[in-house]
């Protein structure tokens, strides 16, 4: 074969890939350490693909105007991410074929390196939209600050910190989703139409009023069966107050224009979820479902990761000095898209929804040039 003819191993760079399992280069590695390295390298390769797919989806949604035909592409890329996350959860089973004693035989070699140094995972958190104020520290150590310090002494650290800094300058998927939701027609009105804010406020008021009627009926039924009816009614009243505060963005401390923007984003979510059977909302509601599933899969992965670590090392201090499993468990509380989850507790049954105004806006479009 002519040497210029590409081969399978050339295309996949297999010689370099298959020689990248030397660990710290301190001698021969045993079969269990080889297993550990390959599993984690596979994770990082999947993270690389996840980052690529999230960016593709983000780029579509971040456009000043998102064509309707682009939404299926966003769903496609995010669905791929969700399938990868399911695979990463299942990959824990492979990791768990390593016994605790197998791992202890070489674990000390890893100190002070740690999975916290997975800069691609940190990059993914930033790209999704995790706020710095949400990030948990292990002890007094901020995982990002830790990587930044390593940048001064390690070429790999410099590369890792460069990736993180670049991600911080990008539009996050959360912000892109918000921009897209903000432009959603609500009762046929869009932000550029005069009087849109009044339409949005009226929609929310109508929805809250109808929802309160339905909630009061349910509260009365349950209270009549309860040994503490006042507690039941108080619980429903508190739910009503929190629903109103959230949907009207009364819980937000910001400039009036920003509060109005957040109110419209939340109203759009409520509209899409409540009237998902409307033809024009078919793909938007799938997109919202796919983003919710993405966060769900990441939470499942974090939980499964913590259980795998606990199975292997119990409640030991992590190789990087963290609280180990205790720290990992706390990260399962991360939510990048809290409003997508919150609105689900605020939906009213179909019979209690306000009527859709301007329904023609949400109907199927006639094909151009139709005979």
C-alpha positions as CSV (number, residue, x, y, z in Angstrom):
1,X,0.0,0.0,0.0
2,X,1.2,3.4,-0.9
3,X,2.3,5.3,2.3
4,X,0.3,8.3,1.2
5,X,-2.9,6.2,1.3
6,X,-4.8,6.9,4.5
7,X,-5.5,4.0,6.8
8,X,-7.9,3.3,9.6
9,X,-5.2,3.7,12.2
10,X,-3.9,6.9,10.6
11,X,-7.4,8.4,10.5
12,X,-8.0,7.7,14.2
13,X,-4.3,8.3,15.2
14,X,-4.3,4.9,16.9
15,X,-0.5,4.7,17.4
16,X,-0.6,7.9,19.5
17,X,-3.9,7.0,21.2
18,X,-2.9,3.5,22.2
19,X,0.4,4.7,23.6
20,X,-1.2,7.3,25.8
21,X,-1.7,5.0,28.8
22,X,1.7,5.3,30.5
23,X,0.3,7.0,33.6
24,X,2.9,9.1,35.2
25,X,5.7,7.4,33.2
26,X,7.2,5.9,36.4
27,X,7.5,2.4,35.1
28,X,5.1,-0.4,34.0
29,X,1.5,0.0,35.1
30,X,-0.5,-3.0,36.2
31,X,-3.8,-4.1,34.6
32,X,-5.9,-2.4,37.2
33,X,-4.2,0.9,36.7
34,X,-4.5,0.5,32.9
35,X,-8.2,0.0,33.5
36,X,-8.4,3.1,35.6
37,X,-6.6,5.3,33.0
38,X,-8.6,4.0,30.0
39,X,-12.0,4.6,31.7
40,X,-11.1,8.1,32.6
41,X,-9.6,8.9,29.2
42,X,-12.8,7.6,27.6
43,X,-14.7,10.1,29.9
44,X,-12.6,13.0,28.7
45,X,-13.1,12.1,25.1
46,X,-16.9,12.0,25.6
47,X,-16.6,15.3,27.4
48,X,-14.9,16.7,24.4
49,X,-17.8,15.7,22.2
50,X,-20.4,17.0,24.7
51,X,-18.7,20.4,24.6
52,X,-18.8,20.4,20.9
53,X,-22.5,19.5,20.7
54,X,-23.5,22.0,23.4
55,X,-21.7,24.8,21.5
56,X,-23.5,23.9,18.3
57,X,-26.9,24.1,20.0
58,X,-25.9,27.3,21.8
59,X,-24.8,28.9,18.6
60,X,-28.2,28.4,17.0
61,X,-30.1,29.7,20.0
62,X,-27.8,32.7,20.5
63,X,-28.7,34.2,17.0
64,X,-30.6,37.5,17.1
65,X,-33.5,35.6,15.4
66,X,-33.7,31.8,15.5
67,X,-35.4,30.4,12.3
68,X,-38.0,27.8,13.1
69,X,-36.2,25.3,11.1
70,X,-33.1,25.7,13.3
71,X,-34.9,24.4,16.4
72,X,-34.9,20.7,15.3
73,X,-31.2,21.0,14.9
74,X,-30.8,22.3,18.5
75,X,-32.9,19.4,19.7
76,X,-30.8,16.9,17.7
77,X,-27.5,18.1,19.2
78,X,-28.8,18.2,22.7
79,X,-30.4,14.7,22.3
80,X,-26.9,13.5,21.3
81,X,-25.5,15.0,24.5
82,X,-28.3,13.2,26.5
83,X,-27.4,9.9,25.0
84,X,-23.7,10.4,25.8
85,X,-24.6,11.2,29.4
86,X,-26.6,8.0,29.7
87,X,-23.6,6.2,28.4
88,X,-21.3,7.9,30.9
89,X,-23.7,6.7,33.7
90,X,-23.5,3.1,32.4
91,X,-19.7,3.4,32.2
92,X,-19.6,3.5,36.0
93,X,-20.4,-0.2,35.9
94,X,-17.1,-0.7,34.1
95,X,-15.2,1.4,36.7
96,X,-16.8,-0.6,39.5
97,X,-15.1,-3.8,38.3
98,X,-12.1,-2.3,40.1
99,X,-12.2,-3.5,43.7
100,X,-11.3,-1.2,46.7
101,X,-8.0,-3.1,47.2
102,X,-7.2,-3.0,43.5
103,X,-7.5,0.8,43.6
104,X,-5.6,1.2,46.9
105,X,-2.6,-0.6,45.3
106,X,-1.9,2.5,43.1
107,X,-4.1,5.3,44.5
108,X,-1.3,7.0,46.4
109,X,0.4,7.6,43.1
110,X,-2.4,10.0,42.2
111,X,-1.9,12.4,45.1
112,X,-2.4,15.4,44.9
113,X,-4.1,15.0,41.4
114,X,-7.8,14.7,41.5
115,X,-10.9,14.5,39.3
116,X,-11.6,18.1,40.4
117,X,-8.9,19.0,37.9
118,X,-11.0,17.7,35.0
119,X,-11.0,21.1,33.3
120,X,-13.4,19.9,30.6
121,X,-16.0,19.2,33.3
122,X,-15.4,22.7,34.7
123,X,-15.6,24.1,31.1
124,X,-18.9,22.3,30.6
125,X,-20.3,23.7,33.8
126,X,-19.4,27.2,32.7
127,X,-20.7,26.7,29.1
128,X,-24.0,25.5,30.4
129,X,-24.3,28.6,32.6
130,X,-23.3,27.6,36.2
131,X,-22.8,30.8,38.1
132,X,-19.5,31.3,40.0
133,X,-21.6,32.0,43.1
134,X,-23.2,28.6,42.9
135,X,-19.9,26.7,42.7
136,X,-19.0,24.7,45.7
137,X,-15.5,24.9,47.3
138,X,-13.9,21.9,48.9
139,X,-12.8,23.3,52.2
140,X,-11.5,26.8,51.3
141,X,-10.4,25.7,47.8
142,X,-12.2,26.9,44.7
143,X,-11.7,24.3,41.9
144,X,-11.1,27.0,39.3
145,X,-8.6,28.9,41.5
146,X,-6.8,25.6,42.0
147,X,-6.5,25.1,38.2
148,X,-5.4,28.7,37.8
149,X,-2.5,28.2,40.3
150,X,-1.4,25.1,38.3
151,X,-1.3,27.2,35.2
152,X,1.9,28.9,36.5
153,X,3.8,25.7,36.9
154,X,2.4,23.3,34.4
155,X,2.0,23.4,30.6
156,X,-1.1,21.3,31.0
157,X,-2.4,23.7,33.6
158,X,-1.8,26.7,31.3
159,X,-3.8,25.0,28.6
160,X,-6.6,24.1,31.1
161,X,-6.8,27.6,32.5
162,X,-6.8,29.0,28.9
163,X,-9.8,26.9,28.1
164,X,-11.7,27.9,31.2
165,X,-11.0,31.6,30.6
166,X,-12.2,31.3,27.1
167,X,-15.4,29.6,28.2
168,X,-16.1,32.4,30.6
169,X,-16.2,34.8,27.7
170,X,-18.7,32.8,25.7
171,X,-22.5,33.1,25.8
172,X,-23.7,30.2,28.0
173,X,-26.4,27.8,26.9
174,X,-28.6,29.2,29.7
175,X,-28.3,32.7,28.4
176,X,-29.0,31.5,24.8
177,X,-32.1,29.6,26.0
178,X,-33.3,32.8,27.8
179,X,-32.8,34.9,24.7
180,X,-34.8,32.5,22.6
181,X,-37.6,32.2,25.2
182,X,-37.7,36.0,25.5
183,X,-38.8,36.2,21.9
184,X,-41.5,33.6,22.2
185,X,-45.0,34.9,21.1
186,X,-47.2,35.1,24.2
187,X,-50.9,35.3,23.4
188,X,-49.8,36.3,19.9
189,X,-47.6,39.2,21.1
190,X,-43.8,39.5,20.7
191,X,-41.4,42.0,22.4
192,X,-41.2,44.3,19.5
193,X,-45.0,44.9,19.4
194,X,-46.3,47.9,21.3
195,X,-48.1,47.0,24.5
196,X,-46.4,43.6,24.7
197,X,-45.5,44.0,28.4
198,X,-49.2,44.6,29.2
199,X,-50.2,41.5,27.2
200,X,-47.6,39.4,29.2
201,X,-48.8,40.8,32.5
202,X,-52.4,40.1,31.7
203,X,-51.7,36.6,30.6
204,X,-49.9,35.9,33.9
205,X,-52.7,37.5,35.9
206,X,-55.4,35.5,34.1
207,X,-53.3,32.3,34.5
208,X,-52.7,32.9,38.2
209,X,-56.4,33.7,38.8
210,X,-57.6,30.6,37.1
211,X,-54.9,28.5,38.8
212,X,-56.0,29.9,42.2
213,X,-59.6,28.8,41.6
214,X,-58.4,25.2,40.8
215,X,-56.0,25.2,43.7
216,X,-58.7,26.4,46.2
217,X,-61.0,23.6,45.1
218,X,-58.3,21.0,45.7
219,X,-57.4,22.6,49.0
220,X,-61.0,22.4,50.2
221,X,-61.3,18.8,49.3
222,X,-58.1,17.8,51.1
223,X,-58.8,20.0,54.1
224,X,-62.2,18.2,54.5
225,X,-60.3,14.9,54.8
226,X,-57.5,16.2,57.0
227,X,-57.1,16.2,60.8
228,X,-55.5,19.6,60.4
229,X,-57.5,21.4,57.7
230,X,-55.9,24.8,58.5
231,X,-52.4,23.5,57.9
232,X,-53.6,22.1,54.5
233,X,-55.1,25.4,53.5
234,X,-52.0,27.3,54.7
235,X,-49.8,25.0,52.6
236,X,-51.9,25.7,49.4
237,X,-51.9,29.5,50.2
238,X,-48.1,29.5,50.5
239,X,-47.9,27.7,47.2
240,X,-50.1,30.3,45.6
241,X,-48.0,33.2,47.0
242,X,-44.7,31.6,45.9
243,X,-46.2,30.9,42.4
244,X,-47.3,34.5,42.0
245,X,-44.0,35.9,43.3
246,X,-42.0,33.7,40.8
247,X,-44.2,34.3,37.8
248,X,-44.3,38.0,38.3
249,X,-40.6,38.1,39.0
250,X,-41.2,39.6,42.4
251,X,-38.4,37.5,43.8
252,X,-35.9,39.3,41.5
253,X,-33.8,42.2,42.7
254,X,-32.7,44.1,39.6
255,X,-33.5,47.1,37.4
256,X,-37.2,47.4,36.2
257,X,-36.2,46.5,32.6
258,X,-34.3,43.4,33.8
259,X,-37.3,42.3,35.9
260,X,-39.6,42.8,32.9
261,X,-37.2,40.6,30.9
262,X,-37.1,37.8,33.4
263,X,-40.9,38.0,33.8
264,X,-41.3,37.6,30.1
265,X,-38.9,34.6,30.0
266,X,-40.9,32.9,32.7
267,X,-44.2,33.7,31.1
268,X,-42.9,32.2,27.8
269,X,-41.9,29.0,29.6
270,X,-45.4,28.9,31.2
271,X,-47.0,29.5,27.8
272,X,-45.0,26.8,26.0
273,X,-45.6,24.2,28.7
274,X,-49.3,25.1,29.0
275,X,-50.2,25.1,25.3
276,X,-47.7,22.6,24.0
277,X,-50.3,21.0,21.7
278,X,-50.3,24.2,19.5
279,X,-48.6,23.4,16.2
280,X,-46.1,26.3,16.4
281,X,-45.1,25.1,19.8
282,X,-44.4,21.5,18.8
283,X,-40.6,22.0,18.5
284,X,-40.2,24.6,21.2
285,X,-41.7,22.3,23.8
286,X,-39.4,19.5,22.6
287,X,-36.5,21.9,23.0
288,X,-37.5,22.8,26.6
289,X,-38.0,19.0,27.4
290,X,-34.5,18.3,26.0
291,X,-32.8,20.9,28.1
292,X,-34.6,19.7,31.2
293,X,-33.5,16.1,30.3
294,X,-29.9,17.4,29.8
295,X,-29.8,18.8,33.3
296,X,-31.5,15.7,34.7
297,X,-28.9,13.4,33.1
298,X,-26.1,15.5,34.5
299,X,-27.6,15.3,38.0
300,X,-28.0,11.5,37.6
301,X,-24.3,11.3,36.4
302,X,-23.2,13.3,39.5
303,X,-25.1,11.0,41.8
304,X,-23.9,7.9,40.1
305,X,-20.3,9.2,40.2
306,X,-20.6,9.8,43.9
307,X,-21.9,6.3,44.5
308,X,-19.1,4.8,42.5
309,X,-16.5,6.7,44.4
310,X,-18.1,5.7,47.7
311,X,-18.1,2.0,46.6
312,X,-14.4,2.2,45.9
313,X,-13.0,4.4,48.7
314,X,-15.8,4.9,51.2
315,X,-15.7,8.2,53.0
316,X,-11.9,8.7,52.6
317,X,-10.4,12.2,52.0
318,X,-10.1,12.7,48.2
319,X,-6.7,12.5,46.5
320,X,-6.9,16.2,46.0
321,X,-7.7,16.9,49.7
322,X,-11.4,17.4,49.4
323,X,-14.1,15.7,51.5
324,X,-14.5,13.2,48.8
325,X,-18.0,11.7,48.5
326,X,-19.5,14.4,50.8
327,X,-18.4,17.0,48.3
328,X,-19.6,15.1,45.3
329,X,-23.0,14.6,46.9
330,X,-23.4,18.3,47.4
331,X,-22.8,19.0,43.7
332,X,-26.0,17.0,42.9
333,X,-27.9,20.1,44.1
334,X,-26.5,22.2,41.2
335,X,-29.3,23.5,38.9
336,X,-28.3,25.6,35.9
337,X,-31.9,25.9,34.6
338,X,-34.0,26.3,37.8
339,X,-36.9,28.1,36.1
340,X,-37.4,25.2,33.7
341,X,-37.9,23.0,36.8
342,X,-39.8,25.5,38.9
343,X,-42.5,26.2,36.3
344,X,-43.6,22.5,36.4
345,X,-44.9,23.0,40.0
346,X,-46.9,26.0,38.8
347,X,-48.9,24.6,35.8
348,X,-52.6,24.5,35.9
349,X,-54.7,21.6,34.4
350,X,-56.0,22.2,30.9
351,X,-59.5,23.0,32.1
352,X,-58.1,25.9,34.2
353,X,-56.0,27.5,31.5
354,X,-56.9,30.9,30.0
355,X,-58.1,30.7,26.4
356,X,-55.4,31.3,23.7
357,X,-55.8,34.7,22.1
358,X,-54.8,35.1,18.4
359,X,-54.6,31.3,17.9
360,X,-53.9,31.8,14.2
361,X,-50.3,32.8,15.2
362,X,-49.7,29.3,16.4
363,X,-51.3,27.4,13.6
364,X,-49.6,25.5,10.8
365,X,-48.3,27.7,8.0
366,X,-49.6,27.1,4.5
367,X,-47.0,25.9,2.1
368,X,-45.8,28.6,-0.3
369,X,-46.9,27.9,-3.8
370,X,-49.4,25.4,-2.7
371,X,-51.7,24.5,-5.7
